[in-house]
Amino acid sequence: MARVIVDVMLKPEILDPQGRAVQGALGRLGLTGVQDVRQGKQFIIDIEGTLEGDRYDLMHTLAEELLSNPVIENYSMRVVDDEQ
Amino acid sequence: MIPRVGVVTFPGSLDDRDAARAVRIAGGEAVALWHGDDDLKKVDAVVLPGGFSYGDYLRCGAIARFAPVMHSIVDAAKGGLPVLGICNGFQILCESHLLPGALTRNDSLHFICRDQQLRIEDTTSMWTADFETGQEILIPLKNGEGGYVADEATLDMLEGEGRVIARYLGLNPNGSRRDIAGIRNERGNVVGLMPHPEHAVEDLTGPTTDGLPFFTSVLNSLVGAS
């Protein structure tokens, strides 16, 4: 089994109101010096067999076209080794 | 000829009935379309209604974009079929890349529900032809993720080509860049609008009837063309 991890973050130039709200809460709870907070998503995908060839390419395409919106988000994808 | 206007129902659509009613009040025939069916039933135009398709999971409109009916609509829209996306429908049009940019979380983080004043900026589209340029209208607005964003080059292109069809007046409700409430594609057949004209088509239930011209515009364009 392969595990694919896709992280999706808003592009730096896109305002992140949720991150800003979290930043405010961190400050109110006593954490000083917080300069910025960005909130994103992580997808953990377990998939049979190994991820290579066409299936690897398709996973990349879907990470870009389904899991993220390239207009406002960047994604990064990595495959972590099987747990056997 | 009475034009047939399809209204798509996705799982989680809320405003499909109001959109169909608006079509009928404007003088058209409303045709129910189903997300899982790629048959457009020979409609002359399509409305993608508001709501929370697929629970807004992943991103608003992101999963609806891949519904079978959307494959047919994207193809037909590229061939000139008039398509109006309202609220969640606007989000779906952006996710489908029929319109540029994206809609993001309101900058206030609040869901905004109020009657909103708009200025109609462009009357060349098939959905705004019955307005006067500069006309000010009042229709309901209700969204949590209505902030229109695009890069500066895209925003400049939209402005330069007159593709901003409506702008918010007064306080910007959601942080939309350049107060943009709605845009159109280059050809003018595809329009996305965040506020809800279908809720402002008769005095009994709406704040005004200012939403009606969106629907009469497309019907008149279709009748005129036939």
Boltz contact constraints between the chains, C-beta under 6 A:
constraints:
  - contact:
      token1: [A, 17]
      token2: [B, 105]
      max_distance: 6.0
  - contact:
      token1: [A, 17]
      token2: [B, 107]
      max_distance: 6.0
  - contact:
      token1: [A, 17]
      token2: [B, 109]
      max_distance: 6.0
  - contact:
      token1: [A, 21]
      token2: [B, 109]
      max_distance: 6.0
  - contact:
      token1: [A, 69]
      token2: [B, 59]
      max_distance: 6.0
  - contact:
      token1: [A, 69]
      token2: [B, 102]
      max_distance: 6.0
  - contact:
      token1: [A, 71]
      token2: [B, 102]
      max_distance: 6.0
  - contact:
      token1: [A, 72]
      token2: [B, 102]
      max_distance: 6.0
